Amino acid sequence: MQSNTTQGADMSASQSRDTHGTNNGGANDGPVSRGVLASCARWVAQPGTGIFLLGVALAFGVLGASEQLGRALSTMKQDNVIRVKGVAGIDLVSDQGSWTGSVSGRALTLGDADAQRESSLNALRKYVLSKGFQESDLSMGRVSISKDYKRDDKGYSTSTLEAYDLSQSVTVRSTKLELLETLSNEVTGALVKEGFEVSSRAVKYTVSGIEAAKLQLLEQATANAYERAQTLARGSGSSVGALVSASQGVFQIVARGEDASSDQGISDTDSIEKTGRIVVTLEFAIR
């Protein structure tokens, strides 16, 4: 019984100490808070503090106003610029062309294969010159040599040599476009009948003044874009100012009558008559 009474007394004393400590803490917080407030009050009451606070407020106000002004100027700048596209097209006629053919030789020995190639080359040269071309119109490519090996019953290549294959390209460049077309169409049939190994490709047609034509296209497309900008500006009661920016699209050189286009550009070489096109994008200031 005495033990229980003593324990209860200890607990009561502990609770009393806890309560007392809490009350002391609360009593200490009051004077600190009041002291801080009093210090602030004295600082505010000092001469010049009000002007300082007013300056801080004005500074934040100027920053906010500057941000709004910047946004307004940006919007104004965007609103005072007009973007237009200009297009231009020009008809072109090829004035030069090139034809490429090849001769070949095939034999078990390298010497025999080369002799066949040489024989076919001489026959082709003679044929080309007989069709109205000059020796200076011809250019010879390098000789290509490859080995062909026999295959077994399963189709796998063996180490047994079957033949040497030699080939060489021949190119004819000229402004005589009709003669080039005739050569391309008739040379193979004429020489193969005589036992020569000759192949023929289609003629490639080009325009010698293509770079000057591209500059002309750019000038016309730019003028077209400016005319469009003027039309749009007049409709809104404004006038076109200085050029702000310009970008050029890719050139499209296509066969006459075709409407093909490509992001990388087209450069037709299959047709004599062509059309060149370009699109430009311009930005003008609006007054």
C-alpha positions as CSV (number, residue, x, y, z in Angstrom):
1,M,0.0,0.0,0.0
2,Q,2.8,2.4,0.8
3,S,4.5,1.6,-2.5
4,N,1.4,2.5,-4.5
5,T,0.9,5.7,-2.7
6,T,4.5,6.7,-3.3
7,Q,4.3,5.9,-7.0
8,G,1.1,8.0,-7.3
9,A,2.8,10.9,-5.6
10,D,5.7,10.7,-8.0
11,M,3.4,10.8,-11.0
12,S,1.6,13.8,-9.6
13,A,4.8,15.6,-9.1
14,S,5.9,14.8,-12.6
15,Q,2.7,16.1,-14.1
16,S,3.0,19.2,-12.0
17,R,6.5,19.8,-13.4
18,D,5.4,19.3,-17.0
19,T,2.5,21.7,-16.6
20,H,4.8,24.2,-15.0
21,G,7.3,23.9,-17.8
22,T,4.6,24.5,-20.4
23,N,3.3,27.5,-18.7
24,N,6.8,29.0,-18.5
25,G,7.3,28.5,-22.2
26,G,4.1,30.2,-23.1
27,A,5.0,33.0,-20.8
28,N,8.4,33.4,-22.6
29,D,6.9,33.5,-26.1
30,G,4.7,36.5,-25.4
31,P,7.6,39.0,-24.6
32,V,9.6,37.8,-27.6
33,S,6.8,38.4,-30.1
34,R,6.0,41.7,-28.5
35,G,9.7,42.7,-28.7
36,V,9.9,41.9,-32.5
37,L,6.8,44.0,-33.1
38,A,8.1,46.8,-31.1
39,S,11.4,46.8,-33.0
40,C,9.6,46.9,-36.3
41,A,7.5,49.7,-35.1
42,R,10.5,51.7,-34.1
43,W,12.3,51.0,-37.5
44,V,9.2,52.1,-39.4
45,A,9.0,55.3,-37.3
46,Q,12.6,56.2,-38.2
47,P,13.0,59.1,-40.8
48,G,13.4,57.9,-44.4
49,T,12.0,54.4,-43.9
50,G,8.7,55.3,-45.6
51,I,10.6,56.6,-48.7
52,F,12.6,53.3,-48.8
53,L,9.5,51.2,-48.7
54,L,7.9,53.4,-51.4
55,G,11.0,52.9,-53.5
56,V,10.8,49.1,-53.1
57,A,7.2,49.1,-54.1
58,L,7.9,51.3,-57.2
59,A,10.8,49.0,-58.2
60,F,8.5,46.0,-58.2
61,G,5.9,47.9,-60.1
62,V,8.4,49.0,-62.7
63,L,9.5,45.4,-63.2
64,G,6.0,44.3,-63.7
65,A,5.3,47.1,-66.1
66,S,8.4,46.4,-68.1
67,E,7.4,42.8,-68.5
68,Q,4.0,43.8,-69.7
69,L,5.5,46.4,-72.0
70,G,7.9,43.8,-73.5
71,R,5.0,41.5,-74.2
72,A,3.1,44.4,-75.8
73,L,6.0,45.3,-78.0
74,S,6.5,41.7,-79.0
75,T,2.9,41.4,-80.0
76,M,3.1,44.7,-81.9
77,K,6.1,43.5,-83.8
78,Q,4.4,40.4,-84.8
79,D,1.3,42.2,-85.8
80,N,3.3,44.6,-88.0
81,V,5.0,41.9,-90.1
82,I,3.4,40.2,-93.0
83,R,4.6,36.9,-94.4
84,V,4.0,36.0,-98.1
85,K,5.1,33.4,-100.5
86,G,6.2,34.2,-104.0
87,V,6.3,31.7,-106.9
88,A,7.9,31.8,-110.3
89,G,8.2,29.5,-113.3
90,I,10.2,29.6,-116.5
91,D,10.3,27.4,-119.6
92,L,13.7,25.9,-120.4
93,V,15.0,24.1,-123.4
94,S,18.0,21.7,-123.2
95,D,20.9,22.8,-125.4
96,Q,23.3,20.0,-124.6
97,G,23.2,16.3,-123.9
98,S,25.2,13.2,-123.2
99,W,24.9,9.6,-124.2
100,T,26.7,6.7,-122.4
101,G,27.2,3.2,-123.8
102,S,29.5,0.4,-122.8
103,V,31.6,-2.3,-124.5
104,S,32.6,-5.6,-123.0
105,G,34.6,-8.7,-123.5
106,R,34.4,-12.2,-121.9
107,A,36.9,-15.0,-122.3
108,L,38.7,-17.7,-120.3
109,T,42.0,-15.8,-120.5
110,L,42.4,-12.1,-119.6
111,G,44.2,-11.4,-122.9
112,D,41.3,-12.8,-125.0
113,A,38.7,-10.9,-123.0
114,D,40.7,-7.7,-123.4
115,A,41.0,-8.3,-127.1
116,Q,37.2,-8.6,-127.4
117,R,36.7,-5.4,-125.5
118,E,39.2,-3.6,-127.7
119,S,37.5,-4.8,-130.8
120,S,34.1,-3.7,-129.6
121,L,35.5,-0.3,-128.6
122,N,37.0,0.3,-132.0
123,A,33.7,-0.7,-133.7
124,L,31.7,1.7,-131.4
125,R,34.1,4.6,-132.0
126,K,33.9,4.1,-135.8
127,Y,30.1,4.0,-135.6
128,V,29.9,7.2,-133.5
129,L,32.1,9.1,-135.8
130,S,30.1,8.0,-138.8
131,K,27.0,9.5,-137.3
132,G,28.3,13.1,-137.4
133,F,30.2,13.4,-134.1
134,Q,33.8,14.4,-133.6
135,E,36.6,12.6,-131.8
136,S,36.6,15.4,-129.2
137,D,33.0,14.5,-128.4
138,L,34.0,11.1,-127.0
139,S,35.4,10.2,-123.6
140,M,36.4,6.7,-122.5
141,G,36.0,5.4,-119.0
142,R,38.4,3.1,-117.2
143,V,38.4,-0.6,-117.9
144,S,36.7,-2.7,-115.2
145,I,37.9,-6.3,-114.7
146,S,36.1,-9.1,-112.8
147,K,36.4,-12.8,-112.5
148,D,33.5,-15.2,-112.9
149,Y,33.9,-18.6,-111.1
150,K,32.0,-21.8,-111.8
151,R,29.3,-23.0,-109.5
152,D,28.6,-26.5,-108.2
153,D,25.3,-28.4,-108.4
154,K,24.0,-26.6,-105.3
155,G,24.7,-23.1,-106.8
156,Y,27.7,-22.3,-104.6
157,S,30.8,-20.6,-106.1
158,T,33.8,-22.8,-106.6
159,S,37.5,-21.9,-107.0
160,T,37.5,-22.8,-110.7
161,L,37.7,-19.8,-112.9
162,E,35.1,-19.7,-115.7
163,A,35.9,-16.5,-117.4
164,Y,37.2,-12.9,-117.2
165,D,34.7,-10.1,-117.7
166,L,36.0,-6.8,-118.9
167,S,33.9,-3.7,-119.5
168,Q,34.4,0.0,-120.4
169,S,32.1,2.9,-120.7
170,V,32.0,5.4,-123.6
171,T,30.4,8.8,-123.3
172,V,29.4,11.2,-126.1
173,R,28.7,14.8,-125.2
174,S,27.3,17.2,-127.8
175,T,24.8,19.9,-128.6
176,K,23.5,17.8,-131.5
177,L,20.5,16.5,-129.5
178,E,18.8,14.7,-132.4
179,L,22.0,12.9,-133.3
180,L,22.4,11.8,-129.7
181,E,18.8,10.4,-129.6
182,T,19.4,8.5,-132.9
183,L,22.7,7.1,-131.6
184,S,21.0,5.9,-128.4
185,N,18.2,4.1,-130.2
186,E,20.2,2.5,-133.0
187,V,23.7,1.8,-131.9
188,T,23.1,-1.5,-130.1
189,G,21.1,-3.1,-132.8
190,A,23.6,-2.1,-135.5
191,L,26.7,-3.4,-133.7
192,V,25.3,-6.5,-131.9
193,K,24.4,-7.8,-135.4
194,E,28.1,-7.7,-136.2
195,G,29.0,-9.7,-133.1
196,F,30.2,-6.8,-130.9
197,E,29.2,-6.5,-127.2
198,V,27.7,-3.1,-126.9
199,S,25.0,-1.7,-124.6
200,S,23.3,1.7,-124.7
201,R,21.6,4.0,-122.2
202,A,19.1,6.9,-122.6
203,V,20.4,10.3,-123.4
204,K,20.6,12.9,-120.6
205,Y,19.5,16.4,-121.5
206,T,20.8,19.5,-119.6
207,V,20.6,23.3,-119.8
208,S,23.9,25.0,-120.0
209,G,22.6,28.3,-118.6
210,I,20.8,26.7,-115.7
211,E,22.5,28.9,-113.0
212,A,21.5,32.1,-114.8
213,A,17.9,30.7,-115.1
214,K,17.8,30.0,-111.3
215,L,18.8,33.6,-110.6
216,Q,16.1,34.8,-112.9
217,L,13.6,32.6,-111.1
218,L,14.6,34.0,-107.7
219,E,14.2,37.5,-109.0
220,Q,10.7,36.8,-110.4
221,A,9.6,34.9,-107.3
222,T,10.7,37.8,-105.1
223,A,8.8,40.3,-107.2
224,N,5.8,38.1,-107.0
225,A,6.0,37.9,-103.2
226,Y,6.3,41.7,-102.9
227,E,3.3,42.2,-105.2
228,R,1.2,39.9,-103.0
229,A,2.3,41.7,-99.9
230,Q,1.3,45.0,-101.4
231,T,-2.1,43.6,-102.3
232,L,-2.7,42.4,-98.7
233,A,-1.4,45.6,-97.2
234,R,-3.7,47.8,-99.3
235,G,-6.7,45.7,-98.3
236,S,-6.0,46.5,-94.7
237,G,-5.2,50.2,-95.2
238,S,-1.4,49.7,-94.7
239,S,1.7,49.9,-96.7
240,V,4.6,47.6,-97.2
241,G,7.9,48.5,-95.5
242,A,11.4,47.1,-95.5
243,L,12.2,43.4,-96.0
244,V,12.5,41.7,-92.6
245,S,13.5,38.1,-93.7
246,A,13.7,35.9,-96.7
247,S,14.0,32.2,-97.3
248,Q,14.4,30.2,-100.5
249,G,12.8,26.9,-101.4
250,V,14.4,24.2,-103.6
251,F,14.4,24.4,-107.3
252,Q,12.2,22.1,-109.2
253,I,13.4,21.4,-112.8
254,V,10.8,19.1,-114.3
255,A,9.6,17.9,-117.7
256,R,7.4,20.5,-119.4
257,G,3.8,19.9,-118.5
258,E,4.6,17.9,-115.3
259,D,3.6,19.1,-111.8
260,A,6.0,16.9,-109.8
261,S,7.9,18.3,-106.7
262,S,10.2,17.0,-104.0
263,D,11.5,18.3,-100.7
264,Q,15.0,17.7,-102.0
265,G,14.3,19.3,-105.4
266,I,14.1,17.8,-108.9
267,S,16.5,18.1,-111.7
268,D,15.1,16.4,-114.8
269,T,17.5,15.0,-117.4
270,D,15.1,12.9,-119.4
271,S,13.4,15.6,-121.4
272,I,14.5,18.3,-123.8
273,E,11.8,20.8,-122.9
274,K,11.6,21.5,-119.2
275,T,10.0,23.9,-116.7
276,G,11.9,25.5,-113.8
277,R,10.0,26.5,-110.6
278,I,10.9,28.1,-107.3
279,V,9.0,29.3,-104.2
280,V,10.3,31.9,-101.8
281,T,9.0,33.1,-98.4
282,L,9.4,36.8,-97.5
283,E,8.5,38.9,-94.4
284,F,7.9,42.6,-94.8
285,A,7.4,45.3,-92.2
286,I,3.9,46.9,-92.4
287,R,3.5,50.6,-91.8
